[in-house]
């Protein structure tokens, strides 16, 4: 009965209004660079500059800003993904390789190696593609791979590419992750649509992103920390206040959890869910393509 | 106001005693729409059975789904056969209505969903998951109740094995799916004319438990793993619910006319019989599990004897209570009479 009531409320007029307002907010994401207004074409260049500047200190700053928690968040993301042998995985905006290394480790742990004998169908090799639009970030990632002794490993492939126009074939990936990257994309819905395109049937889309906090007191503390502490840390450690100002502003401009989930659903994904970590500071959205 | 408060209190006590809060609320909502029924009869466990069947039909545990509107307590229960169960003419009507809905585990949901198209996407991926689980069962004797079996199953269906990651409590999902399937098979066997007329109740129970346990024979080598998965604290609520439904179904088929305390006692006892037989079966290597069936018959016989002795004890207690009550009643009447004659018209009572 409650459902019938709702559907009668959604008249044509109000439906157009809500469509227009959602379009407007997407458009506003495409033209916002933090709290500034910029032209759409400029946004990706500006974001590119930000990441070129932060690339070398990206990992250290992550540790400092999140007090090391970002490692746990990424562990949780990979845990949710549940990698398996023979998987083809794409990690977008994964420049420095955090998520990719974790997935790689998940494959190569002793337990997995023992079980690999059992699963005869996995004659294909597992492949992890790391895609990033910024070559500086990719270089940092390749350096870290070399430090681990993985520079010649065939499983890890570093690709330069744009999340809105991936160079991979349709229905070719078992998994797609994007950690702390979709916020920086100019057109979010294009990135999601590309994710839908490259995933196989049954493939999973996982997105780890800084999101909105609703808990009353905690929200104020979080805002205080974001706007007072982080830009100063950026200046102190990375010597770049503006990039980190952009970072915290872009978090506020990103759609909240429910709306982002709706966007994922609109692209055609099924079973869209999200999990809030640390009260909403970070959210993991997951979905299946069917 | 008073009948509603009674219903709410009844449903609350009911909720604490074993049903979930959702079911209790659902039943109270149902009762509010049938005022005549509430005034004449209190909440009985027999109603719980059909109500539980509607709600817990598919047995899938679903995580928070954004495409799904609020939970749908009132849309699924068809009131017509709830009232029929009230009159205890359960067997023909109950079974007929159960059959078309439960022939497909997701049909119970889809029936309510045909009315609202926005729910179709949810049913679709659940169907896909069900297909993957069904295909995985073929690999279980070889690979066990594990992710590997589910990955192999998903490859059979032609879906990327990533979908396995989307099951909450992966191996448990497979085991729970199997339990639901077996229950469904049992119901189908019963509906398609199992001959129980010539058997006494204890033999009927024996036969039904035997049919159900025989479904596990192909997986017997890996069944201990399934039991341990079901015993994990995370999985206990669901496995308990499934076993309760199974036991409920068996008693219902046997032709149960129970009420009140007896209902709970019967389910608990049969639950015990079933579990012990199941565990005995794990280590039985006699040809065609003959020893297990002998064990089962003995346990069922014991249970029925126990039932008789419990019933006798109950009647005994009732008689004593009645006797004590009668004497107390007589005393109170005497007191009232003397007070009214002495106190006169101005008595407060």
Interface residues (C-beta under 8 A of the other chain):
Chain A: X1 X2 X3 X6 X80 X81 X82 X84 X86 X87 X115 X118 X119 X121 X174 X175 X199 X200 X201 X202 X203 X204 X258 X261 X262 X265 X270 X271 X272 X273 X274 X286 X288 X290
Chain B: X63 X64 X65 X66 X67 X69 X70 X74 X116 X121 X122 X124 X125 X128 X143 X147 X148 X151 X152 X154 X155 X158 X159 X160 X161 X162 X163 X164 X165 X166 X170
